[in-house]
Every structure is written in structure tokens, then in C-alpha cells.
Amino acid sequence: MLAELPTSYWCLALLRIALVLVPQLGYIHPDEYFQSIEVLAAKVFEVDSNPPWEFNASFPIRSMTLPYFTIGMAYRLGSLVDYFTNQWLSISIVTPYLIVVAPRLLMCILSFTVDFTLYKICINNNEKYKSKLLILASSYVMIVYGTRTFSNTIELILFALLQYYVCESLIFSNTLIKKREYLNYRYEKSRTVVEKVKFHKLRLFLTSDSLRNCFPISVIVVLGFFNRPTFLAFALFPVFFWLYRGIGNKLIPPMNFHLRILALILCSVPTLLFSVMIDSFYYGYLTWGEIGVLHITIDNFVFTPLNFVKYNINSSNLEKHGLHPRFLHAVINMPLLFNLLALFGLFEFLKAIYNIVRGKYQLLPTVRSIKGLMMLSYIAPLGFLSIFPHQEPRFIIPLIIPLVYLHSSSILSEADNILIKLEETPVKKSAENTKKYFSRLFKIWLVVNGIFVIFYGFFHQGGLYSAANYLAKDMKLESPRTEYHIVTGYIYSIPKTLFLQKSTDKLRYTKTTKYVVNQRVFLHEEGSLDLDILLKNIENLSKRNEAYKKNYKVNGKYNTFLIIPSSLDDKLMYLTVNHGLKFTKIKHFYPHISIEAFPELIGDLFYFCYNLKLENFSSSISDYLGKVFSSFGLSLYEISPFDISK
């Protein structure tokens, strides 16, 4: 059946994989590195890192169960391959490219689970699936977010699996109820004993559906809860629909609802215990030595989701990460992520509210329908997550599944199989006009998503990976005693693991001694600090380094670099005159956009028009376009040491 998918879908699937391997230079949010790559790459490859506060062993709020068995395994495989390439070819494959691409490739492969589950739901429910898969595969949410190492991406995959198992159970139960009703009817209407026996035997052959898919659903819910406790918002109505299957029908006793709850709880216990054990071992709360001597107490276990909830219910903690208006998800993030799908979803929601107000309940989806499940599966999580004042677009990316299922046909219609060719009639003309309408909507969908693929996939903070890669190569060429002081401004944090420097926390051994490696890379993040203050900080840093080198007679040298958006180059050069520091631009990385320092295109245009002269028109145009192009980059400056003798 997969062979029946249109060629355009397979092209989009290949595009998703190809853009991972290119790789995508865009940097959506620091969490895609610091909540996964920065932690696990440091552990597997024993490189220096800067793990975030969420993984502090004293109060960990992130579970390592899923990251370790996904991203961690990708790194383990890379480490194994690196061992053999070192042994046989004397080549190391551990590069910044591997650090970034290996886990992304795994997430990309796992993201096709979303496509497959949507396909299976449609097949099981005898629905058209081609347009749904095309809309899903062409969404930048799948192409960009779906291949990144966010915990939200894992949440998206788990939500897709949960939807599949619940829908499969729902369809199976509805079919089974119809069969039971039919056989009961035929049994009651039977006139002979032989006929009664026949239909009674057929009733016995019907399998029980009460606990269908109970174990996989319980596993998914527990893993999703440990991955992100907010997964319960996404799982609420799918689980309710699974529990409520058939309840209200005379053939299904009401007691089944309570039995299903009990079964779900019991099936959740093994996964819950497994996740707690993994986290307890990872964060050092539990050791094999303590197990061996049977010295185990409740303090040897850590329950990371509880810590997550404790932290996030405190509004003062959320203030550190930024507080947003509670309508942000519904008004900004939904259109930003899903554009046309969000608009159709809003229209459907308003229509449902109208039907409720007017008392037209018969027009609403039922609790036994897939449409009802999908509708509540995006309304309820959106409403629940809107309660919290910290709202980022990636928090709601799992909503793409119900939105695509419900509204993809509103963007791209799927033709029915033609049985009879119609002659030229008003009906046929109307159908052709409708087809043109859908074609225009699909083109808008493709253009909007294409723009966001380019922006988030390559431009947004796009120079950081290239800059880190360049510096990592430079560090290999320099002496191990050379320190690197990297000052950054108006950009996101650079993951330290990309520099591939030996971990300073690991005790190392030789035949005669033990030693630790000194820290070689120092990151100085200045955020969006005013450039004049930033330069003063660099001046002070240079003075301290020179004084330290002189006072302690350190043999090694140090290199100081500044990484800053190219849109600030002119201002930087103007201000350096007052600080006596020599800035040498050694590299320019394209493309790069920092929203914090967006190029002043309008101001530059006015300046260009004001100074435009007809005799130098072509050269002026060329200079202006060159300036605009160069402003969408990231500049790497080497800063000469400050001479304190002056």
C-alpha cells in the first residue's frame, strides 16, 4: 500500500533526510543542544561541556531515560565506529558534524513514525490518506522541528504513537460492537436450535476488546510523562477515549471503564520503575555497590517529573525564562507553526461553539468517533498549555497530528476514483473551480512552509555551527597549552562539546601518574549587552589574561576571539578606536540572522538613496547590495592581546 503514495511524498521524505545531512545550519533554540547533545556527547566522547542547570544532580528535573536510549545510543554507535576507524585507518570520525548530525539523523528516522501512524489511522478508518501525508511531509514543523533534538520532538513521536493505538482500539471496538449486535439479533430471531447454536458459536469466536493495546498505551504515557510532564495534557483525551470505548452500549458493562483504569495503572508500573531506576543510576542516587550490600532507602531514588512540576509551578522560576501573555499559543504560535491549518482549526472550533450554544449537539463529533478524538486532542492541550505564562512555539508541535488529520483536505483535496467521465456541465465547471481553489491554497501552504524551512533551517543563528566548526579545527592546529577565550554577543550560547576538547572532570591515568586536563576553552557570553560595555569587558579580560601570564610565568599563550553578528561590524569598528584593542576579522560565516541584532535595512536604504549619485549608479547599487548581503552573516574577530605596559 505504501507504493501507492504519490512521488511528491517520497521527494519530500528524501528532502527531510537530505536537509539533515547537509546539515541544517539553523539554530532554533538553545534547548536543542543543551538538553540533549551537550549532556550526552560529553558523557560518551568524554569532551568538555557546559551542562545546563536542569541536569544538576542535587535537583534534576530532566529524565535521561529516553534521551539516553535514543541520542545516547546514536553517540554510542558513532563511538564504536570511531574506534574501528582509528584502529584500521588512523582516522577519527568524531567531529562537530558527527556531534550534530548523528542524533538529528536518528530523530529524522523516528519522525517518520508520525507519517506512518497517520497513514495507518487513515487506512484503518477507510479514509483518504494521500493529501494528509503530503500536507504533513511538506510542513516545516516536520522538516525542521521534527529532525531536531528537542524533548518536544520526542513528545511529538510519542503523541503520534498514542493516537495510533487509541484510534486502532476505537475502530476495532466500534466494529466489534456492530458484529455483536448483528449476531445477537440473528440469534434472537433464529427459529431453530441449529441456527441458535450456529450464531452462539460465532459470538464465542469474537475476541475481547476491553484491554486492547493497554500495555503499549501505558508505556507511551509513562515515557511521555518522564520525557515532559506536560505530555499528560496531550494524553488526557486520547486515554479518556480509550477508557470510554463502547460504554453506554448495552453490550458493554459500565464496570469495564473502571477495570480499564486499573489495568492501565498496573501496566504502567514496570515502565515507571524502569524510568526511575535509570534516572537514579544516571544522577548517582543509586549505585551497584549499594544494591550489593542491600543498603537502599527512599533517598536512593529520584523522581524527575516531580522535580519538574515543583520547579515550574513557581512563577518566579518561570520569570527567569521569560513570561508571555497567556494568549500567545493561540494567537501567535499556532499560526506561526501551522499557518493555514491553524486558521481552519480555529474556524472548526468556533463552529463547534456555535453548535453548542444553539443546542445542535447532533452536529458535534461523538465520543466514539476518530474526528471527535482528534478535535479534542488539539483543543484540550492548547487550552491547558495556555494556562502557563511561559509559552514557546515548540511546546505545541504535537498538535500538527490532529490538525493535519482534520483539515488537510481543506488545503489539498484528494480526487475520488473516476468511474464515469462527465460531460461539460455546470456541475463539472464548479468542480474545476473548486480544484483551482484548493490548488491556490496548497501553493500558499508550500510557499509559507518553504520560507520557514529556509529561515529556521538555515538562517536563524545559522553561523554558530560554522564558527564552532572553524574554531575546533583551529584548536587542533594549535598547541594543547594554548587557551581560547571566546567572547560572544547578540547570539545564542555555543555548545562547548562542538569544540571537542578533553573533559576537565575526568581523572586520567598514565603508567606512572594520575592527572586531569586543564580547561582550554573559556566562553564569555555577553548576551545583548551594549557594544561599548562589551568592549570594556573584553579590555578587562585581556588585561587579566596578560597579568596572569606575567605574574605566574605561564609558558602557554592564549587566543581571544569575538563572535558577533555582521550587522554590528560598522558600529564595532567605530567603537574600537576608543578602546585601544586591535580587532582582526578572520572569517565571515553565512547565512546568519540574529533577531537581537537584525540588520537595519530601512536605515541603510534611506542612507543609500540620500547619497545616490547618477554617475556612480551601478557601483553604488553594487556596494549597497554587498552591504546588505554581508549584514546577514556572523563575524569572527581575533583580538590582539592588550599590552599592559602602555
Residue pairs with C-beta under 8 A, 6 or more apart in sequence:
1 123
2 119
4 130
5 130
5 133
6 130
6 134
8 134
9 130
9 133
9 134
9 137
12 134
12 137
12 138
12 143
13 112
13 115
13 137
15 143
16 108
16 111
16 137
16 142
16 143
16 146
16 147
17 105
17 108
19 143
19 147
19 453
19 457
20 101
20 104
20 105
20 108
20 147
21 101
21 105
23 97
23 100
23 101
23 104
23 465
24 104
24 144
24 147
24 457
24 458
25 457
25 458
25 462
25 463
25 465
25 466
25 591
26 144
26 455
26 456
26 457
26 458
26 459
26 460
26 461
26 462
27 33
27 460
27 461
27 462
27 464
27 465
27 492
28 144
28 145
28 148
28 150
28 394
28 456
28 460
28 461
29 150
29 392
29 394
29 492
30 492
30 493
31 150
31 151
31 394
32 148
32 149
32 150
33 149
33 493
33 495
34 50
34 51
34 52
34 493
34 495
35 52
35 54
35 62
35 67
35 149
35 150
35 151
36 67
36 71
36 103
36 149
36 150
36 151
37 71
37 99
37 100
37 103
37 149
37 495
37 497
38 49
38 50
38 51
38 52
38 495
38 496
38 497
39 49
39 51
39 52
39 55
39 64
39 67
40 67
40 68
40 71
40 72
40 75
40 103
41 47
41 49
41 75
41 99
41 497
42 48
42 49
42 51
42 497
42 503
43 72
44 72
44 75
44 76
44 78
44 79
45 75
45 79
45 94
45 99
45 497
45 500
46 502
46 503
46 506
47 496
47 497
47 499
47 500
47 501
47 502
47 503
48 496
48 497
48 499
48 501
48 502
48 503
48 504
48 519
48 520
48 521
49 495
49 496
49 497
49 503
50 493
50 495
50 496
50 523
54 60
54 61
54 62
55 62
57 283
57 284
57 285
59 307
59 311
60 279
60 283
60 302
60 304
60 307
61 304
61 307
61 308
61 311
62 151
62 304
62 308
63 226
63 227
63 275
63 278
63 279
63 304
63 305
64 72
64 278
64 279
64 282
64 283
65 223
65 226
65 227
65 274
65 275
65 278
65 279
66 151
66 154
66 223
66 226
66 227
67 151
67 154
68 278
68 282
70 103
70 106
70 107
70 110
70 154
71 103
71 106
71 107
71 149
73 106
74 102
74 103
74 105
74 106
75 102
75 103
77 102
78 93
78 94
78 98
78 102
79 94
81 93
82 92
82 93
82 94
85 91
85 92
85 93
86 92
94 500
95 469
95 472
95 500
96 465
96 468
96 469
96 472
96 498
96 499
96 500
97 469
99 495
99 497
99 498
99 500
100 465
100 498
103 149
104 147
104 148
104 149
107 146
107 147
107 148
107 149
107 153
107 154
108 146
108 147
110 154
110 157
111 142
111 146
111 147
111 153
111 156
111 157
113 157
113 160
113 161
114 136
114 142
114 146
114 156
114 157
114 160
114 400
114 401
115 133
115 136
115 137
115 142
117 160
117 161
117 163
117 164
117 401
118 129
118 132
118 133
118 136
118 160
118 401
118 404
118 405
119 129
119 133
120 164
120 168
121 127
121 163
121 164
121 167
121 168
121 370
121 405
122 128
122 129
122 132
122 405
123 129
124 167
124 168
124 171
125 167
125 171
125 370
128 409
128 414
130 414
131 408
131 409
131 411
131 412
131 413
131 414
132 404
132 405
132 408
132 409
134 408
134 412
135 341
135 404
135 408
135 411
135 412
135 445
136 142
136 400
136 404
136 408
138 445
138 446
138 449
139 338
139 400
139 404
139 449
140 449
140 450
140 452
140 453
140 456
140 457
141 337
141 338
141 397
141 400
142 400
143 449
143 453
143 457
144 452
144 453
144 456
144 457
145 152
145 153
145 156
145 394
145 397
146 153
146 156
146 397
147 153
150 394
151 227
151 228
152 228
152 394
152 395
152 397
152 398
153 397
154 227
154 228
155 224
155 227
155 228
155 230
155 231
155 234
155 397
155 398
156 397
156 398
156 400
156 401
158 220
158 223
158 224
158 227
158 231
159 224
159 231
159 234
159 235
159 398
159 401
160 398
160 401
161 216
161 220
162 217
162 220
162 221
162 224
162 234
162 235
162 238
162 239
163 238
163 373
163 374
163 377
163 401
163 402
165 213
165 216
165 217
165 220
165 242
166 213
166 217
166 238
166 239
166 241
166 242
166 373
167 370
167 373
168 212
168 213
169 209
169 212
169 213
169 217
169 242
169 245
170 241
170 242
170 245
170 368
170 370
170 373
171 370
172 209
172 212
173 209
173 212
173 245
173 246
174 245
174 246
174 368
176 206
176 207
176 209
177 246
177 249
177 251
177 252
179 206
180 203
180 206
180 251
181 251
183 199
183 202
183 203
183 206
184 203
184 251
186 195
186 199
187 196
187 199
187 200
187 203
190 196
190 198
190 199
209 245
209 246
210 256
210 259
210 260
211 259
211 260
211 263
213 242
214 260
214 263
214 264
214 267
215 267
217 239
217 242
217 264
217 267
218 264
218 265
218 267
218 268
218 271
219 267
219 268
219 271
220 235
221 231
221 232
221 235
221 239
221 264
221 268
222 268
222 271
222 272
222 275
223 271
223 275
224 231
224 232
224 234
224 235
225 231
225 232
225 235
225 305
226 275
226 279
226 304
226 305
228 308
229 305
229 308
229 309
230 384
230 385
230 395
233 380
233 381
233 384
233 385
234 377
234 381
234 398
236 380
236 381
236 384
237 373
237 376
237 377
237 380
238 373
238 377
239 264
241 367
241 372
241 373
241 376
242 260
243 257
243 260
243 261
243 264
244 257
244 367
245 252
245 368
246 252
246 256
246 368
247 254
247 256
247 257
276 301
276 302
276 303
277 286
277 301
279 285
279 302
279 303
279 304
280 286
280 300
280 301
280 302
281 287
283 302
285 299
285 300
285 301
285 302
286 296
286 300
286 301
290 296
290 300
311 317
312 318
312 388
312 390
315 323
315 389
318 388
318 389
318 390
321 390
322 390
323 389
323 390
324 389
324 390
324 391
325 389
326 386
326 387
326 388
326 389
326 391
327 386
328 386
328 391
329 382
329 385
329 386
329 391
329 395
329 396
330 382
330 386
333 391
333 392
333 393
333 395
333 396
334 342
334 345
334 346
334 382
334 396
334 399
335 342
335 343
336 393
337 393
337 396
337 397
337 399
337 400
338 345
338 399
338 400
338 403
339 445
339 448
339 449
340 407
340 410
340 411
340 441
340 444
340 445
340 448
341 400
341 403
341 404
341 407
341 408
341 411
342 403
344 403
344 406
344 407
344 410
344 411
345 378
345 403
345 406
345 407
348 375
348 406
348 407
349 379
352 364
352 375
355 361
355 363
355 364
356 364
364 372
365 371
365 372
365 375
366 372
370 405
371 406
374 401
374 402
374 405
374 406
375 402
375 406
377 399
377 401
377 402
378 399
378 402
378 403
378 406
381 396
381 398
381 399
382 396
382 399
385 391
385 395
385 396
410 441
411 438
411 441
411 442
411 445
412 438
412 441
412 442
412 445
413 434
413 435
413 438
422 428
455 593
458 591
459 591
459 592
459 593
459 632
460 593
460 595
461 491
461 492
461 592
461 593
461 594
462 589
462 590
462 591
462 592
462 593
462 634
463 491
463 589
463 590
463 591
463 592
463 633
463 634
464 491
464 492
464 494
464 563
464 592
464 634
465 498
466 589
466 634
467 494
467 563
467 587
467 589
467 634
467 636
468 494
468 495
468 498
468 499
469 498
470 587
470 589
470 636
471 484
471 486
471 499
471 561
471 636
472 498
472 499
472 500
475 482
475 484
475 499
475 500
475 501
475 520
475 521
478 559
479 556
479 557
480 520
481 555
481 556
481 557
482 520
482 556
482 557
482 558
482 559
483 520
483 521
483 522
483 545
483 556
483 557
483 558
483 559
484 499
484 520
484 521
484 522
484 558
484 559
484 561
485 522
485 524
485 541
485 545
485 558
485 559
485 560
485 561
486 494
486 521
486 522
486 523
486 524
486 560
486 561
486 563
487 524
487 526
487 534
487 537
487 538
487 541
487 560
487 561
487 562
487 563
487 639
488 494
488 523
488 524
488 525
488 526
488 562
488 563
488 564
489 526
489 527
489 528
489 529
489 531
489 534
489 562
489 563
489 564
489 568
490 527
490 528
490 564
490 565
490 568
490 594
490 596
490 597
491 563
491 564
491 565
491 594
491 596
491 634
493 523
493 525
494 523
494 563
496 521
496 523
499 521
501 517
501 520
501 521
502 517
502 520
503 517
504 516
504 517
504 518
504 519
505 516
506 516
506 517
507 514
507 515
507 516
508 514
508 515
508 516
508 517
509 515
524 537
524 541
526 534
526 537
528 596
528 597
529 537
531 568
531 571
531 572
531 575
532 575
532 578
535 572
535 575
535 576
535 578
535 579
535 581
536 579
538 560
538 562
538 579
538 581
538 639
539 579
539 580
539 581
539 642
541 560
542 560
542 581
542 639
542 641
542 642
543 642
543 644
545 558
545 560
545 641
546 641
546 642
546 643
546 644
547 644
548 554
549 557
549 558
550 644
558 641
559 638
560 638
560 639
560 641
561 636
561 637
561 638
561 639
562 583
562 635
562 636
562 637
562 639
563 634
563 635
563 636
563 637
564 572
564 597
564 634
564 635
564 637
565 592
565 593
565 594
565 596
565 597
565 633
565 634
565 635
566 588
566 592
566 630
566 631
566 632
566 633
566 634
566 635
567 594
567 597
567 598
567 599
567 600
567 631
567 632
568 597
569 585
569 630
569 631
569 635
572 583
572 637
573 583
576 582
576 583
580 642
580 646
581 639
581 640
581 642
582 639
582 640
583 637
583 638
583 639
584 637
584 638
584 639
584 640
585 635
585 636
585 637
586 636
586 637
586 638
587 635
587 636
588 630
588 633
588 634
588 635
588 636
589 633
589 634
589 635
589 636
590 632
590 633
590 634
591 632
591 633
592 632
592 633
592 634
593 632
599 628
599 631
599 632
601 628
601 631
604 624
604 627
604 628
604 631
605 624
608 620
608 624
611 620
612 620
613 620
